[in-house]
Amino acid sequence: MKKLLVATAALTLAACSKSPAMPTREGAPDNAVRLAMPEGEALPGVQDGTSQASWAAGADGLSARYGYPGEGPMVSVTCREGVLTVTRHAAAPVGAQALFALVGSDGIMRLPVDATSVPGQRGYVWQGTMSADDSRTKVLGGSYTGTLPGAGMIKVSGGGAVRDLVARCRRSAPTAASEPVAPAATAE
């Protein structure tokens, strides 16, 4: 009987004690609470399926942006003196470098990109440059899938605005100066 009484007392005391604290995940806020997402509402940045992303030319004729109407661009391409700057508008860690892999019907390109601070925008985005004369630029004009570490995958449809920009940028590239001719060679 004594053993039964001791066992009952031990179980009663064990039931009254606090359970051990749940382990906290490193970097998680204290007292974090999970909330259920409301049903029927789209997540920020997720389209409702009726609008389509497309390329739009910049007013200056030296840029093209790909994205949904009324929203910030997902990808943009600008031209300056024969050099194309490709920007993937996704958050990038400070000091990061990566390869922006573009795989499309017109070829494959791996563009080196760096985390870059863009005036007028918070944080850093992925940005890389290439010569407009580079044969790989044809990938930009067609449909392609772009992959970037930490920024996921993006499917980009082809567009006339970006094709026109690349062609215009090729024409605006500075031409190499011809070699000077020696005065003695012209006198003969």
C-alpha positions as CSV (number, residue, x, y, z in Angstrom):
1,M,0.0,0.0,0.0
2,K,2.9,2.3,0.8
3,K,4.3,1.8,-2.7
4,L,1.0,2.7,-4.2
5,L,0.8,5.9,-2.1
6,V,4.3,6.9,-3.0
7,A,3.7,6.3,-6.7
8,T,0.4,8.3,-6.6
9,A,2.2,11.2,-4.8
10,A,5.0,11.1,-7.4
11,L,2.6,11.2,-10.3
12,T,0.6,14.1,-8.7
13,L,3.8,16.1,-8.3
14,A,4.9,15.4,-11.8
15,A,1.6,16.6,-13.2
16,C,1.8,19.9,-11.3
17,S,5.3,20.8,-12.5
18,K,5.9,23.0,-15.6
19,S,6.9,21.3,-18.8
20,P,10.4,22.1,-20.1
21,A,10.6,25.3,-22.3
22,M,10.4,24.8,-26.0
23,P,13.8,25.3,-27.6
24,T,14.1,28.7,-29.3
25,R,15.4,28.9,-32.8
26,E,18.6,30.9,-33.1
27,G,17.8,34.4,-34.5
28,A,14.0,34.0,-33.9
29,P,12.3,36.8,-32.0
30,D,11.3,36.2,-28.4
31,N,7.6,35.4,-27.9
32,A,7.0,35.0,-31.6
33,V,3.4,34.0,-32.6
34,R,2.4,32.3,-35.8
35,L,-0.6,33.9,-37.5
36,A,-2.8,32.2,-40.1
37,M,-3.0,33.9,-43.5
38,P,-6.5,35.1,-44.4
39,E,-8.0,32.8,-47.0
40,G,-8.8,34.3,-50.4
41,E,-6.2,37.1,-50.2
42,A,-3.2,37.0,-52.5
43,L,0.2,37.2,-51.0
44,P,2.1,40.5,-51.6
45,G,3.8,40.3,-55.0
46,V,1.7,37.3,-56.2
47,Q,-0.5,38.2,-59.1
48,D,-4.2,37.3,-59.4
49,G,-3.6,35.6,-62.7
50,T,-5.4,38.1,-64.9
51,S,-2.5,40.5,-65.6
52,Q,0.6,39.6,-67.5
53,A,4.1,40.7,-67.0
54,S,5.7,42.4,-70.1
55,W,8.5,44.5,-71.3
56,A,8.1,48.3,-71.5
57,A,10.5,50.8,-73.0
58,G,11.7,53.7,-70.9
59,A,10.8,57.2,-71.9
60,D,14.5,58.0,-72.6
61,G,14.8,55.1,-75.1
62,L,17.9,53.8,-73.1
63,S,16.1,51.4,-70.8
64,A,13.5,48.6,-70.8
65,R,11.7,47.1,-67.8
66,Y,10.0,43.8,-67.3
67,G,7.2,43.5,-64.8
68,Y,3.5,43.8,-64.1
69,P,1.8,47.1,-65.0
70,G,1.7,49.5,-62.0
71,E,4.4,47.7,-60.1
72,G,8.2,47.9,-59.8
73,P,10.2,46.0,-62.4
74,M,11.4,42.4,-61.8
75,V,14.2,42.8,-64.4
76,S,15.5,45.9,-66.1
77,V,18.1,46.5,-68.8
78,T,19.7,49.9,-69.5
79,C,22.3,51.1,-72.0
80,R,25.1,53.6,-71.6
81,E,27.8,54.0,-74.3
82,G,27.5,50.5,-75.7
83,V,27.4,48.8,-72.3
84,L,24.2,47.0,-71.1
85,T,23.4,46.9,-67.4
86,V,21.1,44.1,-66.4
87,T,19.4,44.4,-63.0
88,R,17.4,41.7,-61.2
89,H,15.3,43.6,-58.8
90,A,15.5,41.2,-55.9
91,A,17.1,41.6,-52.5
92,A,20.8,40.9,-52.5
93,P,23.1,40.5,-49.4
94,V,25.7,43.3,-49.0
95,G,28.9,42.3,-50.8
96,A,27.5,39.2,-52.5
97,Q,28.5,38.1,-56.0
98,A,26.8,35.4,-58.1
99,L,26.1,34.3,-61.7
100,F,22.6,35.2,-63.1
101,A,21.9,32.1,-65.2
102,L,19.6,32.9,-68.2
103,V,18.4,29.9,-70.2
104,G,16.3,30.6,-73.2
105,S,15.4,29.6,-76.7
106,D,18.1,31.8,-78.1
107,G,20.9,30.4,-75.9
108,I,22.4,30.3,-72.5
109,M,24.1,33.1,-70.6
110,R,25.8,33.2,-67.2
111,L,26.1,36.9,-66.3
112,P,28.3,37.8,-63.3
113,V,26.3,40.1,-61.0
114,D,27.1,41.9,-57.8
115,A,25.0,43.2,-54.9
116,T,24.6,46.9,-55.9
117,S,23.0,49.9,-54.2
118,V,20.7,51.7,-56.6
119,P,19.8,55.3,-55.9
120,G,16.2,55.7,-54.9
121,Q,15.8,52.1,-53.8
122,R,16.3,50.6,-50.3
123,G,18.8,47.8,-49.9
124,Y,20.9,46.1,-52.6
125,V,19.8,44.4,-55.9
126,W,21.7,42.2,-58.3
127,Q,23.4,44.0,-61.2
128,G,25.8,43.1,-63.9
129,T,27.2,44.6,-67.1
130,M,28.1,43.3,-70.5
131,S,29.0,44.8,-73.9
132,A,26.1,45.3,-76.3
133,D,28.3,43.7,-79.0
134,D,28.5,40.4,-76.9
135,S,26.8,37.6,-78.9
136,R,25.1,36.4,-75.8
137,T,22.8,39.4,-75.7
138,K,20.4,37.7,-78.0
139,V,19.2,35.7,-74.9
140,L,17.8,38.9,-73.5
141,G,15.4,39.5,-76.5
142,G,13.7,36.1,-76.3
143,S,11.9,34.2,-73.6
144,Y,14.1,32.9,-70.9
145,T,14.2,31.5,-67.4
146,G,16.6,33.3,-65.0
147,T,17.9,31.8,-61.8
148,L,19.8,33.6,-59.1
149,P,20.9,32.3,-55.7
150,G,18.6,33.6,-53.0
151,A,16.3,35.3,-55.6
152,G,14.7,32.2,-57.0
153,M,13.7,31.6,-60.6
154,I,11.9,34.1,-62.9
155,K,10.3,33.4,-66.2
156,V,10.6,36.3,-68.6
157,S,8.8,36.5,-71.9
158,G,10.4,38.0,-75.0
159,G,9.7,41.5,-76.0
160,G,10.3,44.1,-78.7
161,A,11.3,46.8,-76.2
162,V,14.4,44.9,-75.0
163,R,15.3,43.8,-78.5
164,D,15.1,47.4,-79.7
165,L,17.2,48.6,-76.8
166,V,20.0,46.0,-77.4
167,A,20.1,47.0,-81.1
168,R,20.1,50.7,-80.3
169,C,22.9,50.1,-77.7
170,R,25.0,48.3,-80.3
171,R,24.8,51.3,-82.6
172,S,25.7,53.7,-79.8
173,A,28.8,51.8,-78.8
174,P,31.9,54.0,-79.3
175,T,33.8,52.9,-82.4
176,A,37.5,52.2,-82.1
177,A,39.6,55.0,-83.6
178,S,41.7,54.1,-86.6
179,E,45.4,53.9,-86.2
180,P,47.2,57.2,-87.1
181,V,49.0,57.1,-90.4
182,A,52.6,58.2,-90.4
183,P,53.1,61.5,-92.3
184,A,55.9,60.0,-94.5
185,A,53.5,57.3,-95.7
186,T,50.9,59.9,-97.0
187,A,53.5,62.0,-98.8
188,E,54.5,59.3,-101.3
